[in-house]
Amino acid sequence: MIATLAEVLGPALRDGYAVPGLVCLGWEDARAYVRAAEAERAPLILQAGPGARAHMPVAVWGAMFRALGEAASVPVVAHLDHGLTVGDARAAIAAGFTSVMIDGSALPLEQNIHLTAEVAALAHAAGLSCEGELGVVGYAGGKASTGTDPDEAARFARETGVDALAVSVGNVHLQQDAGQGLDLALIRRIEAVTDVPLVIHGGSGVPVDQRAMLAAGSRIAKFNVGTELRMAFGAALREAVARDPARFDRIAILRDTEEPVTEAARAVFRGMGASNRV
């Protein structure tokens, strides 16, 4: 069943778990994530980020996510990840997405608030959800992070009307190994002055035990997870190709990635307490 971001994060915040926002790069991983969610009886957020949209048009992503979600027995959110402009949001809404994330984190605070408020109003007018971002979440081996200021977070949440707020609290995109963990003191300071669900981008770099603890005992209701599942896909694909070097049918080869990726995704749901919530 198709759902909005607000519809799945509300129960997560109330009942003490987090919903995985799983980064998709194609049909095979998106389908595996839905099968994992159904096996775990968990809600799911399917995400198409800038890299995915550069590879395949946003209209195709929207149609694919909706087809998967409408056929699923659990709530599935079709989510635009890291939209950068009002045009990105409009295109996603037209394509059937049920949630849009607008990333104005590189902008000065006033501009970020203005952009995010405009996109939130567009989304809400269409009956959809909007996620914003404040603070800069860096990249492993690349751009450095800038932590979210709690006072700015309070104003941002109040003036934009977002349904969820992505924060920078020690998290990093594209991290292949669990890092040192998030800044718990900063998370508590942000929680004290905001009342929206919080989102962690770069969830693959957060230790599993800390993900579980924060899912159960904080306002963090969504962890984005991409790298660790892409690594599972890559390992399964290499094994599938090596198993029979003469095989050339891509559907047959890619089919062999589905079970390992499904199992890896099921572990993500369990680790956030999302299983058996539907």
DAJO-V541740 format. One record per residue. N is the residue number from 0. RES is the residue in one small letter. PHI is phi in degrees with one decimal (999 if undefined). Layout:
n | res | phi
N | RES | PHI
N | RES | PHI
This chain:
n | res | phi
0 | m | 999
1 | i | -81.0
2 | a | -139.4
3 | t | -93.5
4 | l | -62.8
5 | a | -60.4
6 | e | -68.1
7 | v | -95.6
8 | l | -80.6
9 | g | -57.5
10 | p | -61.7
11 | a | -62.9
12 | l | -64.9
13 | r | -67.0
14 | d | -103.6
15 | g | 80.2
16 | y | -148.5
17 | a | -126.1
18 | v | -103.9
19 | p | -71.8
20 | g | -98.1
21 | l | -96.6
22 | v | -78.4
23 | c | -106.4
24 | l | -120.5
25 | g | -175.5
26 | w | -62.9
27 | e | -63.8
28 | d | -73.4
29 | a | -61.4
30 | r | -65.8
31 | a | -63.3
32 | y | -66.7
33 | v | -64.9
34 | r | -64.2
35 | a | -64.8
36 | a | -62.3
37 | e | -66.2
38 | a | -64.7
39 | e | -91.4
40 | r | 54.1
41 | a | -129.1
42 | p | -72.4
43 | l | -144.1
44 | i | -117.0
45 | l | -89.4
46 | q | -122.9
47 | a | -116.2
48 | g | -94.2
49 | p | -58.6
50 | g | -64.0
51 | a | -63.1
52 | r | -73.8
53 | a | -72.2
54 | h | -81.9
55 | m | -145.9
56 | p | -59.2
57 | v | -60.6
58 | a | -64.7
59 | v | -70.9
60 | w | -59.9
61 | g | -61.7
62 | a | -64.4
63 | m | -68.0
64 | f | -61.4
65 | r | -66.6
66 | a | -61.1
67 | l | -66.2
68 | g | -67.3
69 | e | -66.8
70 | a | -89.9
71 | a | -81.9
72 | s | -94.0
73 | v | -127.2
74 | p | -66.7
75 | v | -127.2
76 | v | -96.9
77 | a | -97.0
78 | h | -118.7
79 | l | -82.6
80 | d | -102.4
81 | h | 54.9
82 | g | -68.0
83 | l | -111.3
84 | t | -136.7
85 | v | -61.7
86 | g | -61.7
87 | d | -60.5
88 | a | -65.8
89 | r | -60.0
90 | a | -64.7
91 | a | -67.6
92 | i | -61.6
93 | a | -64.8
94 | a | -83.3
95 | g | 100.3
96 | f | -64.5
97 | t | -106.0
98 | s | -155.8
99 | v | -128.1
100 | m | -105.9
101 | i | -108.2
102 | d | -106.9
103 | g | -104.6
104 | s | -65.5
105 | a | -83.3
106 | l | -90.1
107 | p | -58.6
108 | l | -52.3
109 | e | -59.9
110 | q | -68.7
111 | n | -62.7
112 | i | -61.6
113 | h | -62.5
114 | l | -62.7
115 | t | -66.9
116 | a | -62.8
117 | e | -64.6
118 | v | -70.1
119 | a | -60.6
120 | a | -64.0
121 | l | -61.3
122 | a | -63.2
123 | h | -65.1
124 | a | -63.1
125 | a | -92.2
126 | g | 78.8
127 | l | -113.3
128 | s | -112.7
129 | c | -137.8
130 | e | -113.1
131 | g | -114.8
132 | e | -139.6
133 | l | -135.1
134 | g | 92.3
135 | v | -104.0
136 | v | -93.0
137 | g | -78.2
138 | y | -126.1
139 | a | -57.7
140 | g | 73.3
141 | g | -139.2
142 | k | -55.6
143 | a | -78.7
144 | s | -90.3
145 | t | -127.7
146 | g | -64.7
147 | t | -75.3
148 | d | -84.4
149 | p | -58.4
150 | d | -63.9
151 | e | -67.6
152 | a | -62.8
153 | a | -61.6
154 | r | -66.5
155 | f | -59.2
156 | a | -62.5
157 | r | -68.2
158 | e | -87.9
159 | t | -93.6
160 | g | 73.6
161 | v | -67.1
162 | d | -87.9
163 | a | -158.0
164 | l | -125.0
165 | a | -81.9
166 | v | -124.5
167 | s | -110.2
168 | v | -136.4
169 | g | 103.7
170 | n | -83.6
171 | v | -139.4
172 | h | -70.8
173 | l | 62.2
174 | q | -86.4
175 | q | -84.8
176 | d | -123.0
177 | a | -60.1
178 | g | -89.3
179 | q | -79.8
180 | g | 102.1
181 | l | -85.6
182 | d | -83.2
183 | l | -64.5
184 | a | -63.9
185 | l | -67.9
186 | i | -58.8
187 | r | -65.1
188 | r | -67.8
189 | i | -69.0
190 | e | -58.9
191 | a | -68.1
192 | v | -120.9
193 | t | -129.0
194 | d | -127.5
195 | v | -98.8
196 | p | -60.7
197 | l | -101.5
198 | v | -126.6
199 | i | -111.1
200 | h | -84.3
201 | g | 73.5
202 | g | -64.2
203 | s | -62.0
204 | g | -87.5
205 | v | -94.9
206 | p | -52.3
207 | v | -58.9
208 | d | -67.1
209 | q | -73.7
210 | r | -58.1
211 | a | -63.5
212 | m | -62.9
213 | l | -72.3
214 | a | -61.2
215 | a | -84.6
216 | g | -134.8
217 | s | -151.0
218 | r | -86.3
219 | i | -74.9
220 | a | -118.2
221 | k | -150.6
222 | f | -115.2
223 | n | -81.0
224 | v | -130.5
225 | g | -133.4
226 | t | -57.4
227 | e | -65.3
228 | l | -80.9
229 | r | -64.6
230 | m | -64.9
231 | a | -64.0
232 | f | -62.9
233 | g | -61.5
234 | a | -64.3
235 | a | -67.0
236 | l | -67.7
237 | r | -60.8
238 | e | -65.7
239 | a | -64.6
240 | v | -68.7
241 | a | -67.9
242 | r | -62.1
243 | d | -147.6
244 | p | -59.5
245 | a | -82.5
246 | r | -74.7
247 | f | -129.6
248 | d | -75.3
249 | r | -64.1
250 | i | -65.1
251 | a | -64.3
252 | i | -66.6
253 | l | -67.7
254 | r | -58.9
255 | d | -72.1
256 | t | -86.1
257 | e | -65.8
258 | e | -65.6
259 | p | -61.4
260 | v | -70.1
261 | t | -60.8
262 | e | -65.9
263 | a | -64.6
264 | a | -68.8
265 | r | -58.8
266 | a | -64.5
267 | v | -64.4
268 | f | -59.4
269 | r | -62.6
270 | g | -68.3
271 | m | -107.1
272 | g | 72.8
273 | a | -85.9
274 | s | -69.6
275 | n | 58.2
276 | r | -104.3
277 | v | -116.6
